[in-house]
Amino acid sequence: MISEKVLRPVPGLPMALFLIAAGLFGGWLFYTGARSETGGTVALAVGLFLLVTFLAPGLMLNQPNEAKVLTLFGRYTGSVKESGFWWVNPFTSKKRISLRTRNFETAKLKVNDATGNPIEIGAIVVWRVVDTAEAMFEVDDYENYTRVQSESAVRTLASSYAYDSHEAGGISLVSHTNDVATNLMGQLTERLAKAGVEVKEARISHLAYAPEIAQAMLQRQQASAIIAARYKIVEGAVGMVENALELLAEKNILHLDDERKAAMVSNLLVVLCGERGTTPIVNAGTLYN
């Protein structure tokens, strides 16, 4: 692998002033030599013009959070990361790479989760280049490589978890977003390290069942919610009935045999667990008639 080598080239301002002065001096020499018809002076002026033309392409401006990757005759010579005005060997080829933090959203991918249900998933990845040599020379196109590997990592992630866990303590894409994001970060860091890319953040941005099963899964979720609600209602009703019987016995208000207790419990459960309001019936006879 090619390792990054950070360079600090020659400051560009002194070189630019030198080239301007050399150009002006060459122009003065050319004018003087042309008037006096002195061939040596004209030749010196032409030489100065050629020198300025040769050295000027070495001047370069490097913006903040930007790098220039330098190659000389096909050989990597280093990277300039410090912002400013610089001068390098004019034969050097300069490739610009942005070091700014960037982000993109993957396409909405259709994948089967760990239980085989088709789902749609997408993620947002925040990244930046940290090794310019690896980004330029280890992969063909580091931006496209980052995008493709991110989508591949999202597919792998989706197939590793269930969309929604129906068991207590189960990890799912819906209920454990932080764990899922940590897993995605780990996969992306491993995949993109060879391209000199650092992943700063990765999170799921879109998650849904595929359209063909969305309605069925919605009914399943509704059924699970109804069952959970009913369980809480019955649990509370049983506690209320138990409390009512204990209070009746404790205050000696009424003594019931087992059959009457069963009837009372049944009536109370119907009242407390019913979806609709009950209509009371007044018993005009005795407790047993």
N, C-alpha and C positions, 0 to 999 in steps of 0.2 A: 504494500500500500504506500501511496505517496503521502508523506507527512507535510503539514503546513510549515512554511518558513516565513516568518514575518520580517519584512525589510523596512528600513527607514532610508529612503534614497536622498539624493542631493536636493537641498532646497531649491525651488524653482525660481524664486524672485531674483536672486543674484544672477542666475544663468539667463533669465529673461532680460535683465538690464545689460548684461554683457552682450547678448545677441543684438539688442537694439543699438548699443553703442558700436558694435562691429559693423552692423548694417549701415549706420550713418557715416561711419568712417570710411567704409568701402564706397559709399556713394560720393563722398568728398574726393576720395582718391580717383575714382573714375572720372569725375568732372575735371579734376586738375590734370589728369593724364591725357584726357581727350583734348583739352585746350592746348596743352604743351606738346601734344603728339608724342608722349613718352610711352613706349610700349610696355616697359617694366612696371610703371605705375598702374596702367590699365590692367595688366595681368594680375597684379597684387589685388586690385579691387575685385576682379572677377573671382579670385581665390577666396576673398572674404565673403563674397556673396554665396559661393558654393558651401563654405563652412557654415554660414548661418542657415542655409537651406538644409544642410545635413543634420545640424544639431537641434533645430526648432521642433521637429516631431517628437523629441524626447520630453517636451514639456507636457505635464498632465495635471488636471485638477481633480482632487479626490474629495467628495462630499462627505458630511458626517454619516456614520452608519453605512458606509460603502467601502468596498475593497476592490483593488485592482490585482488581478492575477497575471504575473509576468512570465513570459516564456521567451527564450532566446534560441532561435534556430531549432525549435521543437523540444527544447529542454526547459523544465520548470526551474525558474531562478528564485522565486519568492512571491510573497503577497504584500501589498501595501495596504494597511488598515487605518493608518492615521490620516485624518482629514487634513487638507491643505494643498498648497501649490508645490509640485515637485518636478524634478527632472531625472530621467532615467536614460539608459542606453537607447539611442534612437532606433536601433534595430530590434528592440524588444517589442513583442506583441503584448498588448494590454487588453485583458478581458474584465469587464465590470461585473461584480456580484453585489447584490444588495444584502446588507446585514440587518435590515429592519425586521421587526416581528411581523409575520404575515399570518393570515388565516383563510380557510376556505371550508365550505360545507360539501360533504360528499353527496353523491346522488342518492336518491331514495332506493335502497337496494331491497330486493325481494329474496328472502332467505328463509330456510326452515330452522326453527329454534330447536333446542335440545329434545323436545318432545315430538318433533316432526310437524308442528303447526307452521304454515307459511305466514311470515310476518314481513312488514316493511320497516326498514331501519335506516337511519342516516345519522351522521356525526359531524361535529365541528372540530377542526384541528387547528391549533395555534402553534406556529413553528417559526424557526429562524435558522439561518446558516451560521455555524460556528467554526467549521473547518473549510476554508475556501479551496484548498487543494483537493480534498476528497470530493467536495461538491462538483468541482470542475473536471476531475480526471478519473474518479472511480466509477461514476455512472455517466450514461450518455446525456441525460437531461434531468437534472436534479429536481426541477419543479414537477415534471410529469412523473418521475419516479416516486416523489413524495405522495402525489395524488393516488397513483395506482396502488402503492403499498398500504396507504390508509384505507382504501376501500377493501383491500384484501383482509386487513386486520379487523375491520368492522364485520365482514362476513364470518370470520373465524370466531369473533366474540359472540355474535348472534347464535351460532350453532352450539355454543358452549353452555348457554343458559336457557331456561324456560322463560317464555314471555311473562307468565304469571304463575307463581307457586301456589298450589292448592293444599300444601301441607305446611304445618307450623314449623318455622325455622328454615324453610327452604329459601335458597337464594334465587332471585329472578331478576329479569331486566327491569321490571316495573318497581319492585319494592326495595331493591338494593342499588340505587343509582351510584352511590359513592364507590362501592366495591366494583361495580361494572366499569366506572370511569378509571379506577386505578388499574384494573386489568388491561383496559384499552391503552392507557398510557405506557404500561410495561411492554406491550406488544409493539407499539409504534416506536418506542425508544430503541428496542432491539432491531427492528427492521430498518430504521432510518439512520442508525449510527454509521453505517458504512458509506453513507452519502454526505457525511458531515453536517447533518441536520439535527437540531435539538428540538424536541417536542416540549412546549411549555404548558399546554393544556389540551385535553381531549375529552369531549362529553357528547352523550347521545342528544341529538337535536330533534329527531323524529322517530316515533315508535308507535306502531299500530298493527293490528291484525290485517292480513291481506283481505281485499274486498270479498273474495269468494267465501270466507269463513267468518267474516266480521259479525254478521247477524247472529249466527249460531253461538259464537263466543260471547256476544253481548247477553244472550239469553242465559248462558251458563253463569256469567258473572252476576246477573240479576238473581238467578236461583240461589247462588251461594250467599248473596247478601240477604235474601229473604230467609233462608235457613238460619243464618247467624242471628238475624233479628228475632226470629221466632224462638230461638234457643234462649236469648236473653229475656224475652217476655215470659216464657214458661218458667225459667229459673226465678224470676221475680215473683211470679204468681204463686209458686209453691212456697216461697218464703212468707208471702203475705198470708196464705192459708194456714200455714204452720203457726204463725204469730197469732192469728185470730183464734185458733183452737186453744192455744196456750193461755191467752187472756181469758177466754170463757171459763176454762177450768180453774185458773188461778183466782178469779173473782167470784167463783161459785154462782155464776149467772145461770148456767144451764148445764145439765149433765146429759150427755148423749151416748147411746150405745154405738157399737161399731157400725151398724147399718145406717144409723142417722148421720154419723160422722162421714161415712162414705158418700151419702147423698149430699151433705153440705159441701164437702170438698169438691164433688162433681159440679155442683151449681156455681161455686165460687170460681172454679177454673174456667167454666163456660163464660162467666161474666168478665173475668180478668183477661182471658186470652182471645175472646171473640173480636173480630174486626169491626163489628157493628154494635151500636148500643143495644142493651137488653131491655125488654119490657117486663117490669115486675108484675107478679101475680100475687094478690093478697089471699092468704089461706084463711078462710072463715071458720074452719073447723079446728081440730086439735092438731098437735104436732104429728100424730100418726095417722091422720085421716085427711 
